[in-house]
Amino acid sequence: MGSELARFESVYRETYGQITAYAARRCHSPQDAADVVAETFAIAWRRMGEVPDGEQATLWLYGVARKVLANHYRVEVRRQALSVELDAEMADLYQAAPDSGVELTAIAQIFRALPDTDREVLSLVAWEGLDRQQIATVLGMSRNAVRIRLHRARRRFARALAEADVHFTSESRLAPAEGHL
């Protein structure tokens, strides 16, 4: 284990810059590149016995990074397709009147602009119909932490809607069908 760890550390030090540059040039964001690099080296750690010596290690890691990138792109395309499908489904479900399409588009754009954590908790409430305790279980947090996160997410969403001059009535609110939070 000790020699395997030392070998991994050596490969990591020697190749990190090259693999990071490779991923950064191919990803749309630094966060995606960091994810690709992390996954590449996680695979290298798990398969350290297969990593060749010397310069071949760099080439092997390029191959791993290439496959990780392919998976990343595949997931991204699938996510975008599902997002488009969900947008259309939400418009069909919640569009009250023909003239409300503009507001629904604005609401969808504002929702997508929220931080990931806000979208996650609001989605669990509105789309999945989960209560605070269920959300706490899903997210691995306390019920009180969920209550605070949900309150802040709703406040940020409402503020963003107000800033965009999007108005809605209580009848048009996207809320779970059963129960109240």
Secondary structure, DSSP 8 states (H G I E B T S, - for coil): -HHHHHHHHHHHHHHHHHHHHHHHHH-SSHHHHHHHHHHHHHHHHHTGGG--STHHHHHHHHHHHHHHHHHHHHHHHHHHHHHHHHHHHHHHHH--SGGGHHHHHHHHHHHHHS-HHHHHHHHHHHTT---HHHHHHHHTS-HHHHHHHHHHHHHHHHHHHHHTT----GGG----SS---
